[in-house]
């Protein structure tokens, strides 16, 4: 059996060049169908099936120029020099020299002059030794200009070197011009552009054009999606994501990345207690209008004349609560209730509750010295005062989560969500515990179930989901499921593009899979975005 060599995948396209008509146009539907089949198998890296399609075409039309050139190139690449030479001679006898004849001649020269050296160069390229492979290719080429599919093979390898990106781009552009409308060269050029942030958007647009024109395949989608993963996206890039989702609407990770662009980051904060009913019962004009400063001045004025006016004291305590001065408000309301102001009992309980919560928050921020036991005791006390309010339950659950007491924290998060399904802090906490305890699939299912909930579009959800995907990807990689690991890491990076650890793991996986150009691209981005991260520079 004759040796069959698999062509390296050529991904990419050129928007301007894609508008040109193909160099060879076939009017006969049968001929065109065979051309399409051959192109399809070449893009799928199946030279054997592509060669069969070209042979069938030559049985229909023995002098078909495109079929002769393409089959001859495949035979030369496979090391079948005799067959390639015969096809070359047939092509030379055509009345009009076909486009690509010189390229076939070059392929024959390269293959026959140094077959072992060429085999070694390709082996180096496939194993990720791009610098060594380029040196070998240049030795083989000598003064010969790299053209055709061999030229594309050379420039793709050159593009994976540290200093060869620009030269590779120029070479691919020239190849695309020499083969107008040929998706093999157009795809390669576009994907090459996506390896640099400065040209990534142009590469994405070209890939999008190929996909929209129906000239792409699964490899085109993969290159397009990867470029969106790598992109340092901003709000102006929304159309790039929308174009992709027009053709692939079920890609939830890309859709979530678009949603992230659609909304600004919102700082998380603990909600203040709802005092609307208290203010309404008090009936104080300025408090009702939100004029806290004017209300405080009024109450202090009243108390300067009537120090024991219970409602004025209650009103002033309400002002202090609105300002977050919980300890003073609590002491004042204790006095009011003790002196007969029973109507202020609810406010007193609320002040006590938030005094405890504020002390715990101050301790957690380092402003107050409390032991772990004291923290939990204060939170338990707050919960006894008001078991329905989620703040105390949530902080206690977070405290337990932080010290990895998952058995006690998880039921609290679930209780909070049972009381209020839109409580984002509890949702994130529960997902965090599921992720930390090896239940990443359950965490992702929980996130997916709440994906349509507008209340849960909170800051941190994407990062939490990304971490779950990150852990699953690590498990996949350990078990050798590299494709699954790559998909999950790319999904995770779409959700959390600022994570250096996800980016670093994805780059290492690309490197493991010998995709040198992709690894270089994502590591360059990592080093630029996180110059203080030693692992980024070490990996680079």
C-alpha positions as CSV (number, residue, x, y, z in Angstrom):
1,X,0.0,0.0,0.0
2,X,1.3,3.4,-0.9
3,X,2.1,5.7,2.0
4,X,-0.6,8.4,2.6
5,X,0.4,11.5,4.5
6,X,-2.2,13.7,6.3
7,X,-2.0,17.3,5.5
8,X,-1.8,19.8,8.3
9,X,-5.1,21.5,8.9
10,X,-5.3,24.8,7.1
11,X,-7.7,27.2,8.8
12,X,-8.5,30.8,7.9
13,X,-9.8,33.0,5.1
14,X,-9.6,36.5,3.6
15,X,-12.7,38.6,3.4
16,X,-11.5,40.6,0.4
17,X,-10.1,37.6,-1.4
18,X,-13.2,35.4,-0.7
19,X,-15.2,37.7,-2.9
20,X,-13.2,36.7,-5.9
21,X,-14.4,33.8,-8.1
22,X,-12.5,30.5,-7.9
23,X,-9.6,30.0,-10.2
24,X,-11.3,27.0,-11.7
25,X,-15.0,27.2,-12.2
26,X,-17.0,24.1,-13.3
27,X,-20.3,24.3,-15.1
28,X,-21.0,20.6,-15.0
29,X,-22.8,19.7,-11.7
30,X,-21.1,16.3,-11.5
31,X,-17.7,17.9,-11.9
32,X,-18.5,20.5,-9.3
33,X,-19.7,17.9,-6.9
34,X,-16.5,16.0,-7.1
35,X,-14.4,19.2,-6.6
36,X,-16.5,20.0,-3.5
37,X,-15.9,16.5,-2.2
38,X,-12.2,16.7,-2.7
39,X,-11.9,20.1,-1.1
40,X,-14.0,18.9,1.8
41,X,-11.7,15.9,2.5
42,X,-8.6,18.1,2.2
43,X,-9.9,20.4,4.8
44,X,-10.6,17.4,7.0
45,X,-7.0,16.3,6.6
46,X,-8.0,13.1,4.7
47,X,-5.6,13.2,1.7
48,X,-6.5,9.6,0.8
49,X,-10.2,10.4,0.3
50,X,-9.4,13.7,-1.4
51,X,-7.1,11.9,-3.8
52,X,-9.9,9.4,-4.6
53,X,-12.3,12.3,-5.4
54,X,-9.7,13.9,-7.7
55,X,-9.2,10.5,-9.5
56,X,-12.9,10.2,-10.0
57,X,-13.0,13.6,-11.6
58,X,-10.1,12.7,-13.9
59,X,-12.1,9.7,-15.1
60,X,-14.9,12.1,-16.0
61,X,-12.5,14.7,-17.5
62,X,-9.0,13.4,-18.1
63,X,-7.7,16.9,-18.8
64,X,-9.2,18.7,-15.9
65,X,-6.4,21.1,-14.9
66,X,-7.4,21.6,-11.3
67,X,-7.7,17.8,-10.7
68,X,-4.3,17.2,-12.2
69,X,-2.5,19.8,-10.2
70,X,-4.2,18.8,-6.9
71,X,-3.8,15.1,-7.3
72,X,-0.2,15.5,-8.4
73,X,0.5,17.6,-5.3
74,X,-1.1,15.0,-3.0
75,X,1.0,12.2,-4.6
76,X,4.2,14.2,-4.3
77,X,3.4,14.9,-0.7
78,X,2.7,11.2,0.0
79,X,6.1,10.4,-1.4
80,X,4.7,8.8,-4.6
81,X,7.2,10.5,-6.9
82,X,6.6,8.3,-9.9
83,X,2.8,8.9,-9.9
84,X,3.3,12.6,-9.2
85,X,5.8,12.9,-12.1
86,X,3.4,11.2,-14.5
87,X,0.6,13.6,-13.5
88,X,3.0,16.5,-13.9
89,X,3.9,15.5,-17.5
90,X,0.1,15.1,-18.3
91,X,-0.5,18.6,-17.0
92,X,2.4,20.0,-19.1
93,X,0.8,18.7,-22.3
94,X,-2.3,20.7,-21.9
95,X,-2.7,23.4,-24.5
96,X,-2.9,26.1,-21.8
97,X,-0.4,25.7,-18.9
98,X,-2.7,25.3,-15.9
99,X,-2.5,27.5,-12.8
100,X,-0.5,25.8,-10.2
101,X,1.9,23.9,-12.6
102,X,4.9,25.7,-11.2
103,X,3.7,24.8,-7.7
104,X,3.5,21.1,-8.6
105,X,7.0,21.3,-10.1
106,X,8.3,22.8,-6.8
107,X,6.6,20.1,-4.8
108,X,8.2,17.5,-6.9
109,X,11.6,19.1,-6.6
110,X,11.4,19.4,-2.9
111,X,10.1,15.8,-2.4
112,X,12.6,14.1,-4.7
113,X,15.6,16.2,-3.7
114,X,15.5,15.6,0.0
115,X,12.7,13.1,1.0
116,X,14.3,12.1,4.4
117,X,15.0,15.7,5.3
118,X,11.5,16.7,4.4
119,X,10.1,13.8,6.6
120,X,12.3,15.0,9.5
121,X,11.1,18.6,9.1
122,X,7.5,17.6,9.2
123,X,8.1,15.4,12.2
124,X,9.7,18.4,14.0
125,X,6.7,20.6,13.1
126,X,4.2,18.1,14.3
127,X,6.0,17.7,17.6
128,X,6.0,21.4,18.3
129,X,9.7,22.1,17.4
130,X,8.8,25.0,15.2
131,X,12.2,26.8,15.3
132,X,14.1,23.6,14.3
133,X,11.5,22.7,11.6
134,X,11.8,26.1,10.0
135,X,15.6,25.7,9.7
136,X,15.1,22.2,8.1
137,X,12.5,23.6,5.6
138,X,14.9,26.4,4.6
139,X,17.7,24.0,4.1
140,X,15.4,21.9,1.8
141,X,14.1,24.9,-0.1
142,X,17.4,26.6,-0.8
143,X,16.7,29.3,-3.3
144,X,13.3,27.9,-4.2
145,X,10.3,30.1,-3.4
146,X,7.7,28.2,-1.2
147,X,4.5,28.0,-3.1
148,X,1.2,26.1,-3.1
149,X,0.3,23.7,-0.3
150,X,4.0,23.1,0.5
151,X,4.3,26.9,0.9
152,X,1.3,26.9,3.1
153,X,2.9,24.1,5.2
154,X,6.1,26.1,5.5
155,X,4.4,29.4,6.4
156,X,2.1,27.8,9.0
157,X,5.2,26.3,10.7
158,X,7.0,29.6,10.4
159,X,4.0,31.4,12.1
160,X,4.5,29.2,15.2
161,X,8.0,30.7,15.8
162,X,8.7,33.6,18.0
163,X,10.0,36.0,15.3
164,X,8.3,34.5,12.2
165,X,4.7,35.8,12.5
166,X,5.0,38.8,10.2
167,X,6.9,36.9,7.5
168,X,4.4,34.1,7.7
169,X,1.5,36.6,7.3
170,X,3.0,38.1,4.2
171,X,3.6,34.6,2.7
172,X,0.1,33.5,3.4
173,X,-1.3,36.7,1.9
174,X,0.6,36.0,-1.3
175,X,-0.6,32.4,-1.4
176,X,-4.2,33.6,-1.0
177,X,-3.8,36.1,-3.8
178,X,-2.4,33.3,-6.0
179,X,-5.4,31.1,-5.2
180,X,-8.4,33.5,-5.2
181,X,-11.4,32.1,-3.6
182,X,-9.7,28.9,-2.4
183,X,-10.9,28.3,1.2
184,X,-7.8,26.3,2.1
185,X,-5.5,29.4,1.8
186,X,-8.1,31.9,3.0
187,X,-8.7,29.9,6.2
188,X,-5.0,29.6,6.9
189,X,-4.5,33.4,6.5
190,X,-7.5,34.3,8.7
191,X,-6.5,31.9,11.6
192,X,-3.0,33.2,11.4
193,X,-4.4,36.7,12.0
194,X,-6.2,35.5,15.1
195,X,-3.0,34.6,16.8
196,X,-2.2,38.3,17.5
197,X,-4.4,40.6,19.5
198,X,-3.7,43.5,17.1
199,X,-5.1,41.5,14.1
200,X,-7.4,39.2,15.9
201,X,-10.6,41.1,15.1
202,X,-9.7,41.2,11.4
203,X,-9.2,37.4,11.5
204,X,-12.5,36.9,13.3
205,X,-14.3,39.0,10.7
206,X,-12.8,37.0,7.9
207,X,-13.7,33.7,9.6
208,X,-17.2,35.1,10.1
209,X,-17.5,35.9,6.4
210,X,-16.4,32.4,5.4
211,X,-19.0,30.9,7.8
212,X,-21.8,33.2,6.6
213,X,-21.0,32.4,2.9
214,X,-21.2,28.7,3.6
215,X,-17.6,28.1,2.7
216,X,-16.6,27.0,6.3
217,X,-16.6,23.7,8.1
218,X,-16.2,22.5,11.6
219,X,-12.6,23.6,11.6
220,X,-13.7,27.1,10.6
221,X,-16.1,27.2,13.5
222,X,-13.4,25.9,15.9
223,X,-11.0,28.6,14.7
224,X,-13.7,31.3,14.9
225,X,-14.7,30.2,18.4
226,X,-11.1,30.0,19.7
227,X,-10.5,33.5,18.4
228,X,-13.5,34.8,20.4
229,X,-12.1,32.9,23.5
230,X,-8.7,34.6,23.1
231,X,-10.1,38.1,22.3
232,X,-9.7,40.8,24.9
233,X,-13.3,41.8,24.3
234,X,-14.9,45.2,25.0
235,X,-18.4,46.5,24.4
236,X,-17.6,47.5,20.9
237,X,-16.9,43.9,20.0
238,X,-20.5,42.8,20.5
239,X,-21.2,42.4,16.8
240,X,-18.3,39.8,16.6
241,X,-20.1,37.6,19.1
242,X,-23.5,38.3,17.6
243,X,-22.4,37.1,14.2
244,X,-21.1,33.9,15.6
245,X,-24.3,33.3,17.6
246,X,-26.4,33.9,14.5
247,X,-24.9,30.6,13.0
248,X,-24.3,28.8,16.3
249,X,-27.1,30.0,18.7
250,X,-26.7,27.1,21.1
251,X,-23.2,28.0,22.2
252,X,-24.1,29.0,25.7
253,X,-20.5,30.0,26.7
254,X,-20.2,32.5,23.9
255,X,-23.7,33.8,24.6
256,X,-22.9,34.3,28.3
257,X,-19.7,36.2,27.2
258,X,-21.9,38.5,25.2
259,X,-24.2,39.1,28.1
260,X,-21.1,40.0,30.2
261,X,-20.3,42.7,27.6
262,X,-23.9,43.9,27.7
263,X,-23.8,44.9,31.4
264,X,-21.4,46.8,33.6
265,X,-19.7,45.3,36.6
266,X,-21.7,46.0,39.8
267,X,-19.9,46.0,43.1
268,X,-21.4,43.5,45.6
269,X,-22.8,45.1,48.7
270,X,-24.9,44.0,51.7
271,X,-28.4,45.5,51.5
272,X,-29.5,47.9,54.2
273,X,-32.6,47.0,56.1
274,X,-35.9,48.0,54.6
275,X,-37.2,50.8,56.9
276,X,-40.0,51.9,54.7
277,X,-42.8,50.7,57.0
278,X,-41.0,52.1,60.0
279,X,-40.7,55.5,58.3
280,X,-44.3,55.4,57.2
281,X,-45.5,54.7,60.8
282,X,-43.4,57.4,62.1
283,X,-44.9,59.8,59.7
284,X,-42.0,62.1,59.5
285,X,-42.0,64.2,56.4
286,X,-38.3,64.5,55.9
287,X,-37.6,60.8,56.4
288,X,-40.4,59.9,54.0
289,X,-38.8,62.3,51.5
290,X,-35.4,60.9,52.1
291,X,-34.0,64.1,53.4
292,X,-32.1,62.5,56.3
293,X,-30.0,65.6,57.1
294,X,-33.1,67.8,57.4
295,X,-34.9,65.1,59.5
296,X,-31.9,64.8,61.9
297,X,-31.8,68.6,62.3
298,X,-35.5,68.6,63.1
299,X,-35.3,65.8,65.6
300,X,-32.3,67.2,67.4
301,X,-34.1,70.6,67.5
302,X,-37.1,69.0,69.1
303,X,-35.0,67.1,71.6
304,X,-33.1,70.2,72.6
305,X,-36.4,71.5,73.8
306,X,-38.0,68.2,74.9
307,X,-35.2,65.8,75.8
308,X,-37.6,63.0,76.7
309,X,-39.9,63.1,73.6
310,X,-40.1,59.4,72.8
311,X,-41.1,59.9,69.1
312,X,-38.4,62.5,68.5
313,X,-35.9,60.0,70.1
314,X,-37.3,57.3,67.9
315,X,-37.1,59.5,64.8
316,X,-33.5,60.4,65.6
317,X,-32.7,56.7,66.1
318,X,-34.3,56.1,62.7
319,X,-32.0,58.7,61.2
320,X,-29.0,57.0,62.8
321,X,-30.1,53.7,61.4
322,X,-30.4,55.2,57.9
323,X,-26.8,56.4,58.3
324,X,-25.6,53.0,59.5
325,X,-24.7,54.2,63.0
326,X,-26.2,51.1,64.6
327,X,-24.7,51.1,68.1
328,X,-26.0,54.6,68.9
329,X,-29.4,53.9,67.3
330,X,-29.7,50.6,69.3
331,X,-28.9,52.4,72.6
332,X,-31.4,55.2,71.9
333,X,-34.1,52.8,71.0
334,X,-33.5,50.7,74.1
335,X,-34.1,53.9,76.1
336,X,-37.3,54.7,74.1
337,X,-38.8,51.2,74.6
338,X,-37.8,51.1,78.3
339,X,-39.7,54.4,78.8
340,X,-42.9,53.1,77.2
341,X,-42.4,53.7,73.5
342,X,-43.8,50.2,72.6
343,X,-44.4,51.3,69.0
344,X,-40.6,51.4,68.5
345,X,-40.1,47.8,69.5
346,X,-39.7,46.5,65.9
347,X,-37.1,49.3,65.3
348,X,-35.3,48.3,68.4
349,X,-35.0,44.7,67.3
350,X,-33.9,45.8,63.8
351,X,-31.2,48.0,65.4
352,X,-30.0,45.2,67.6
353,X,-29.9,42.9,64.6
354,X,-27.9,45.3,62.4
355,X,-25.6,46.2,65.3
356,X,-24.5,42.6,65.5
357,X,-24.2,42.3,61.7
358,X,-22.1,45.5,61.6
359,X,-19.7,44.3,64.3
360,X,-19.2,41.0,62.4
361,X,-18.6,42.9,59.1
362,X,-16.1,45.2,60.8
363,X,-14.3,42.1,62.2
364,X,-14.2,40.4,58.8
365,X,-12.8,43.6,57.2
366,X,-10.1,43.7,59.8
367,X,-11.5,46.8,61.6
368,X,-12.5,44.9,64.7
369,X,-10.8,42.0,66.6
370,X,-13.1,39.1,67.1
371,X,-12.3,35.4,67.3
372,X,-13.9,32.8,65.1
373,X,-16.1,31.7,68.0
374,X,-17.2,35.3,68.8
375,X,-18.1,35.8,65.2
376,X,-20.3,32.8,65.1
377,X,-21.9,33.6,68.5
378,X,-22.8,37.1,67.3
379,X,-24.3,35.8,64.1
380,X,-26.3,33.1,66.0
381,X,-27.6,35.9,68.2
382,X,-28.6,38.0,65.2
383,X,-30.4,35.0,63.7
384,X,-32.3,34.5,67.0
385,X,-33.5,38.1,66.7
386,X,-34.6,37.8,63.1
387,X,-34.4,34.3,61.6
388,X,-36.2,35.5,58.4
389,X,-33.7,38.0,57.4
390,X,-31.0,36.5,55.1
391,X,-28.1,38.8,56.0
392,X,-27.1,36.9,59.2
393,X,-27.7,33.5,57.7
394,X,-25.7,34.4,54.6
395,X,-22.7,35.8,56.6
396,X,-22.7,32.7,58.9
397,X,-22.8,30.4,55.8
398,X,-19.9,32.4,54.3
399,X,-17.9,32.1,57.5
400,X,-18.4,28.4,57.6
401,X,-17.6,28.1,53.9
402,X,-14.4,29.9,54.4
403,X,-13.2,27.6,57.1
404,X,-14.3,24.7,54.9
405,X,-17.1,23.6,57.2
406,X,-19.2,22.6,54.2
407,X,-21.5,20.3,56.1
408,X,-22.9,23.2,58.1
409,X,-22.6,25.9,55.4
410,X,-24.5,24.1,52.6
411,X,-27.8,23.7,54.5
412,X,-27.8,27.4,55.3
413,X,-27.3,28.4,51.7
414,X,-30.1,26.0,50.7
415,X,-32.4,27.5,53.5
416,X,-31.7,31.0,52.2
417,X,-32.5,30.1,48.7
418,X,-35.7,28.3,49.8
419,X,-36.8,31.6,51.5
420,X,-35.6,33.8,48.6
421,X,-34.6,32.0,45.3
422,X,-33.1,35.3,44.0
423,X,-30.5,35.6,46.8
424,X,-27.4,35.8,44.7
425,X,-24.9,35.5,47.5
426,X,-26.4,32.2,48.7
427,X,-26.5,30.9,45.1
428,X,-22.9,31.7,44.6
429,X,-22.0,30.1,48.0
430,X,-23.8,26.9,47.2
431,X,-22.2,26.6,43.8
432,X,-18.8,27.3,45.4
433,X,-19.3,24.4,47.8
434,X,-20.4,22.0,45.1
435,X,-17.3,22.9,43.1
436,X,-15.0,22.6,46.1
437,X,-16.4,19.2,47.0
438,X,-16.0,17.6,43.6
439,X,-19.6,18.1,42.5
440,X,-18.8,20.3,39.5
441,X,-21.5,18.7,37.3
442,X,-24.1,19.4,39.9
443,X,-22.8,23.0,40.1
444,X,-23.1,23.5,36.4
445,X,-26.6,21.9,36.3
446,X,-27.6,24.4,39.1
447,X,-26.2,27.3,37.1
448,X,-27.9,26.1,33.9
449,X,-31.3,25.8,35.7
450,X,-31.0,29.4,36.9
451,X,-29.6,30.8,33.6
452,X,-32.8,32.5,32.6
453,X,-33.4,34.1,36.0
454,X,-32.9,37.9,35.8
455,X,-32.4,38.1,39.5
456,X,-29.3,35.9,39.3
457,X,-27.4,37.8,36.7
458,X,-25.0,38.7,39.5
459,X,-21.3,39.5,39.6
460,X,-19.3,36.3,40.3
461,X,-21.6,33.8,38.6
462,X,-19.5,33.6,35.5
463,X,-16.3,33.3,37.5
464,X,-17.9,30.5,39.6
465,X,-19.1,28.6,36.6
466,X,-15.6,29.1,35.0
467,X,-14.0,27.5,38.1
468,X,-16.3,24.5,37.8
469,X,-15.4,24.1,34.2
470,X,-11.7,24.6,35.1
471,X,-11.8,21.7,37.6
472,X,-13.6,19.4,35.1
473,X,-11.0,20.3,32.5
474,X,-8.2,19.3,34.9
475,X,-9.9,15.9,35.4
476,X,-10.3,15.5,31.7
477,X,-6.7,16.3,31.0
478,X,-5.6,13.8,33.7
479,X,-7.6,11.1,32.1
480,X,-6.3,11.9,28.6
481,X,-9.6,13.5,27.3
482,X,-7.7,16.4,25.8
483,X,-10.5,17.6,23.4
484,X,-13.0,17.8,26.2
485,X,-10.4,19.6,28.4
486,X,-9.8,22.1,25.7
487,X,-13.5,22.8,25.1
488,X,-14.1,23.3,28.8
489,X,-11.0,25.6,29.3
490,X,-12.1,27.7,26.3
491,X,-15.6,27.9,27.8
492,X,-14.1,28.9,31.1
493,X,-12.0,31.6,29.5
494,X,-15.0,33.1,27.8
495,X,-16.8,33.3,31.1
496,X,-13.8,34.6,33.1
497,X,-11.4,36.3,30.6
498,X,-9.3,37.9,33.3
499,X,-8.3,34.6,35.0
500,X,-4.5,34.0,34.6
501,X,-4.8,30.4,35.8
502,X,-7.4,29.4,33.2
503,X,-5.4,31.1,30.5
504,X,-2.2,29.5,31.6
505,X,-3.8,26.0,31.7
506,X,-5.2,26.5,28.2
507,X,-1.9,27.6,26.8
508,X,-0.2,24.5,28.4
509,X,-2.8,22.3,26.8
510,X,-2.3,23.9,23.4
511,X,1.4,23.2,23.9
512,X,0.8,19.6,24.9
513,X,-1.3,19.2,21.7
514,X,1.6,20.7,19.6
515,X,-0.4,23.8,18.6
516,X,2.6,26.1,19.0
517,X,1.1,29.1,17.5
518,X,-2.0,29.0,19.7
519,X,0.1,28.4,22.8
520,X,2.3,31.3,21.9
521,X,-0.7,33.6,21.3
522,X,-2.4,32.9,24.5
523,X,0.8,33.1,26.6
524,X,1.7,36.4,25.0
525,X,-1.7,37.7,26.0
526,X,-1.2,36.3,29.5
527,X,2.2,38.0,30.0
528,X,0.9,41.3,28.7
529,X,-2.2,41.3,30.9
530,X,-0.4,39.9,34.0
531,X,3.2,41.1,33.9
532,X,3.6,40.5,37.7
533,X,2.7,36.8,37.3
534,X,6.0,34.7,37.4
535,X,4.2,31.7,35.9
536,X,3.3,33.7,32.8
537,X,6.9,34.6,32.1
538,X,8.2,31.1,33.0
539,X,5.7,29.6,30.6
540,X,6.6,32.0,27.9
